Amino acid sequence: MSKSAAVLLICFIIAILGFSTWQLFLGRFEAAFSALPFLVILYLFVAPWKKQTPRSQQP
């Protein structure tokens, strides 16, 4: 994963978590948990990249 894609992904996740936290603070549980599918989609999008990344050889 490129550095710019990782930064964009982190910003998007922070925005989703911030939105969910704010909605929970206001008592809007449905709106807060409506962002959960986005986090699942992001996990499914990032998980294959972790498997493709070669491990560095340890001396």
DSSP file (Angstrom, degrees, kcal/mol; ACC not computed):
  #  RESIDUE AA STRUCTURE BP1 BP2  ACC     N-H-->O    O-->H-N    N-H-->O    O-->H-N    TCO  KAPPA ALPHA  PHI   PSI    X-CA   Y-CA   Z-CA
    1    1 A M              0   0    0      0, 0.0     2,-0.0     0, 0.0    45,-0.0   0.000 360.0 360.0 360.0 135.2    0.0    0.0    0.0
    2    2 A S     >  -     0   0    0      1,-0.1     4,-2.1     4,-0.0     5,-0.2  -0.325 360.0-115.2 -75.0 161.0    1.4    3.4   -0.9
    3    3 A K  H  > S+     0   0    0      1,-0.2     4,-2.3     2,-0.2     5,-0.2   0.888 115.0  51.8 -65.3 -39.7    1.9    6.0    1.8
    4    4 A S  H  > S+     0   0    0      1,-0.2     4,-2.3     2,-0.2    -1,-0.2   0.884 109.7  49.6 -66.5 -37.2   -0.7    8.4    0.3
    5    5 A A  H  > S+     0   0    0      2,-0.2     4,-2.4     1,-0.2    -1,-0.2   0.888 110.9  50.4 -66.9 -38.2   -3.3    5.6    0.3
    6    6 A A  H  X S+     0   0    0     -4,-2.1     4,-2.4     2,-0.2    -2,-0.2   0.906 110.9  48.2 -66.3 -41.2   -2.5    4.7    3.9
    7    7 A V  H  X S+     0   0    0     -4,-2.3     4,-2.4     2,-0.2    -2,-0.2   0.916 112.6  48.8 -65.2 -42.9   -2.8    8.4    5.0
    8    8 A L  H  X S+     0   0    0     -4,-2.3     4,-2.2     1,-0.2    -2,-0.2   0.904 111.7  49.8 -62.5 -41.8   -6.1    8.7    3.1
    9    9 A L  H  X S+     0   0    0     -4,-2.4     4,-2.3     2,-0.2    -2,-0.2   0.904 110.7  49.1 -64.3 -42.8   -7.4    5.5    4.7
   10   10 A I  H  X S+     0   0    0     -4,-2.4     4,-2.4     2,-0.2    -2,-0.2   0.910 111.1  50.0 -64.3 -42.2   -6.4    6.7    8.2
   11   11 A C  H  X S+     0   0    0     -4,-2.4     4,-2.1     1,-0.2    -2,-0.2   0.901 111.2  49.2 -62.5 -40.8   -8.1   10.0    7.7
   12   12 A F  H  X S+     0   0    0     -4,-2.2     4,-2.2     2,-0.2    -2,-0.2   0.900 111.5  48.8 -66.0 -40.9  -11.3    8.3    6.5
   13   13 A I  H  X S+     0   0    0     -4,-2.3     4,-2.7     2,-0.2     5,-0.2   0.906 110.8  50.2 -66.2 -41.3  -11.3    5.9    9.5
   14   14 A I  H  X S+     0   0    0     -4,-2.4     4,-2.5     1,-0.2    -1,-0.2   0.894 110.3  50.9 -63.5 -39.2  -10.8    8.8   11.9
   15   15 A A  H  X S+     0   0    0     -4,-2.1     4,-2.4     2,-0.2    -2,-0.2   0.915 111.4  47.4 -63.9 -42.7  -13.7   10.7   10.2
   16   16 A I  H  X S+     0   0    0     -4,-2.2     4,-2.5     2,-0.2    -2,-0.2   0.932 114.2  46.3 -64.3 -45.5  -16.0    7.6   10.6
   17   17 A L  H  X S+     0   0    0     -4,-2.7     4,-2.4     1,-0.2    -2,-0.2   0.880 112.7  50.7 -66.0 -37.1  -15.0    7.1   14.2
   18   18 A G  H  X S+     0   0    0     -4,-2.5     4,-2.3    -5,-0.2    -1,-0.2   0.911 111.1  48.2 -64.9 -42.5  -15.5   10.8   15.0
   19   19 A F  H  X S+     0   0    0     -4,-2.4     4,-2.4     2,-0.2    -2,-0.2   0.929 113.1  47.8 -62.0 -45.9  -18.9   10.8   13.4
   20   20 A S  H  X S+     0   0    0     -4,-2.5     4,-2.3     1,-0.2    -2,-0.2   0.903 112.1  49.5 -63.7 -41.6  -19.9    7.7   15.3
   21   21 A T  H  X S+     0   0    0     -4,-2.4     4,-2.1     2,-0.2    -1,-0.2   0.917 111.8  48.4 -63.8 -43.1  -18.7    9.1   18.6
   22   22 A W  H  X S+     0   0    0     -4,-2.3     4,-1.7     1,-0.2    -2,-0.2   0.901 111.4  49.7 -65.1 -41.0  -20.5   12.4   18.1
   23   23 A Q  H  X>S+     0   0    0     -4,-2.4     5,-2.6     1,-0.2     4,-0.6   0.881 110.5  50.2 -67.0 -37.5  -23.7   10.6   17.2
   24   24 A L  H ><5S+     0   0    0     -4,-2.3     3,-0.7     3,-0.2    -1,-0.2   0.890 107.9  54.2 -65.2 -38.0  -23.4    8.4   20.3
   25   25 A F  H 3<5S+     0   0    0     -4,-2.1    -2,-0.2     1,-0.2    -1,-0.2   0.871 109.5  47.5 -62.3 -36.9  -22.9   11.5   22.4
   26   26 A L  H 3<5S-     0   0    0     -4,-1.7    -1,-0.2    -5,-0.1    -2,-0.2   0.560 119.1-112.6 -81.2  -8.3  -26.1   13.0   20.9
   27   27 A G  T <<5S+     0   0    0     -3,-0.7     2,-1.2    -4,-0.6    -3,-0.2   0.631  73.4 135.6  88.1  14.1  -28.0    9.8   21.7
   28   28 A R     >< +     0   0    0     -5,-2.6     4,-2.0     1,-0.2    -1,-0.2  -0.712  21.6 169.5 -97.0  84.7  -28.6    8.8   18.0
   29   29 A F  H  > S+     0   0    0     -2,-1.2     4,-2.4     1,-0.2    -1,-0.2   0.866  72.7  54.1 -68.2 -37.7  -27.7    5.1   18.2
   30   30 A E  H  > S+     0   0    0      1,-0.2     4,-0.8     2,-0.2    -1,-0.2   0.920 111.6  45.0 -64.1 -42.5  -28.9    4.2   14.7
   31   31 A A  H  4 S+     0   0    0      1,-0.2     4,-0.4     2,-0.2     3,-0.3   0.874 112.2  53.1 -68.1 -36.4  -26.8    6.9   13.1
   32   32 A A  H >< S+     0   0    0     -4,-2.0     3,-0.8     1,-0.2    -2,-0.2   0.917 113.5  41.3 -65.8 -42.7  -23.8    6.0   15.1
   33   33 A F  H >< S+     0   0    0     -4,-2.4     3,-1.0     1,-0.2    -1,-0.2   0.535  95.3  80.4 -85.3  -5.2  -24.0    2.3   14.2
   34   34 A S  T 3< S+     0   0    0     -4,-0.8     4,-0.3    -3,-0.3    -1,-0.2   0.712  87.1  60.0 -70.8 -18.0  -24.8    3.1   10.5
   35   35 A A  T X> S+     0   0    0     -3,-0.8     4,-1.2    -4,-0.4     3,-0.7   0.586  80.7  87.9 -83.4 -10.5  -21.1    3.7   10.0
   36   36 A L  H <> S+     0   0    0     -3,-1.0     4,-1.9     1,-0.2     3,-0.3   0.879  80.5  57.5 -59.2 -41.4  -20.1    0.2   11.0
   37   37 A P  H 3> S+     0   0    0      0, 0.0     4,-2.5     0, 0.0    -1,-0.2   0.854 102.2  56.8 -59.6 -31.8  -20.5   -1.3    7.5
   38   38 A F  H <> S+     0   0    0     -3,-0.7     4,-2.3    -4,-0.3    -2,-0.2   0.896 106.3  49.2 -64.5 -38.8  -18.0    1.2    6.2
   39   39 A L  H  X S+     0   0    0     -4,-1.2     4,-2.1    -3,-0.3    -1,-0.2   0.880 110.8  50.0 -67.7 -36.9  -15.4   -0.1    8.7
   40   40 A V  H  X S+     0   0    0     -4,-1.9     4,-2.4     2,-0.2    -2,-0.2   0.916 110.9  49.3 -66.4 -42.5  -16.1   -3.7    7.7
   41   41 A I  H  X S+     0   0    0     -4,-2.5     4,-1.6     1,-0.2    -2,-0.2   0.908 110.6  50.6 -62.7 -41.9  -15.7   -2.8    4.0
   42   42 A L  H  X S+     0   0    0     -4,-2.3     4,-2.0     2,-0.2    -1,-0.2   0.894 109.6  50.9 -63.3 -39.1  -12.4   -1.0    4.8
   43   43 A Y  H  X S+     0   0    0     -4,-2.1     4,-2.6     1,-0.2    -2,-0.2   0.929 110.7  47.9 -63.5 -44.4  -11.2   -4.1    6.7
   44   44 A L  H  < S+     0   0    0     -4,-2.4    -1,-0.2     1,-0.2    -2,-0.2   0.790 112.9  50.4 -66.8 -26.3  -12.1   -6.3    3.7
   45   45 A F  H  < S+     0   0    0     -4,-1.6     4,-0.3    -5,-0.2    -1,-0.2   0.844 117.6  37.2 -77.6 -35.6  -10.3   -3.9    1.4
   46   46 A V  H >X S+     0   0    0     -4,-2.0     4,-1.2     1,-0.1     3,-0.8   0.787  99.5  75.6 -89.7 -30.4   -7.1   -3.7    3.5
   47   47 A A  H 3X S+     0   0    0     -4,-2.6     4,-1.1     1,-0.3     3,-0.5   0.864  92.5  52.6 -55.9 -43.2   -6.8   -7.3    4.7
   48   48 A P  H 3> S+     0   0    0      0, 0.0     4,-1.4     0, 0.0    -1,-0.3   0.848 104.0  58.4 -63.3 -30.6   -5.6   -8.8    1.3
   49   49 A W  H <> S+     0   0    0     -3,-0.8     4,-1.2    -4,-0.3    -2,-0.2   0.845 100.5  56.5 -66.8 -32.0   -2.8   -6.2    1.2
   50   50 A K  H  < S+     0   0    0     -4,-1.2    -1,-0.2    -3,-0.5     3,-0.1   0.873 106.8  49.3 -66.2 -35.1   -1.4   -7.4    4.5
   51   51 A K  H  < S+     0   0    0     -4,-1.1    -1,-0.2     1,-0.2    -2,-0.2   0.813 109.9  51.2 -72.9 -29.9   -1.1  -10.9    3.1
   52   52 A Q  H  < S+     0   0    0     -4,-1.4    -1,-0.2     2,-0.1    -2,-0.2   0.701  84.5 100.9 -81.1 -20.3    0.7   -9.7   -0.1
   53   53 A T  S  < S-     0   0    0     -4,-1.2     2,-0.1    -3,-0.1    -4,-0.0  -0.520  76.0-128.5 -70.1 121.1    3.3   -7.7    1.8
   54   54 A P        -     0   0    0      0, 0.0     2,-0.3     0, 0.0    -2,-0.1  -0.438  20.2-119.6 -71.0 142.7    6.6   -9.7    1.9
   55   55 A R        -     0   0    0     -2,-0.1     2,-0.2     1,-0.1     3,-0.0  -0.591  28.0-113.6 -79.6 141.2    8.1  -10.2    5.3
   56   56 A S        -     0   0    0     -2,-0.3     2,-0.4     1,-0.1    -1,-0.1  -0.507  33.8-110.1 -73.8 143.6   11.6   -8.8    5.8
   57   57 A Q        -     0   0    0     -2,-0.2    -1,-0.1     2,-0.0     0, 0.0  -0.589  28.3-139.9 -78.0 130.2   14.2  -11.5    6.3
   58   58 A Q              0   0    0     -2,-0.4    -1,-0.0     1,-0.1    -3,-0.0  -0.731 360.0 360.0 -91.5 138.3   15.6  -11.4    9.8
   59   59 A P              0   0    0      0, 0.0    -1,-0.1     0, 0.0    -2,-0.0   0.498 360.0 360.0 -69.8 360.0   19.4  -12.0   10.3
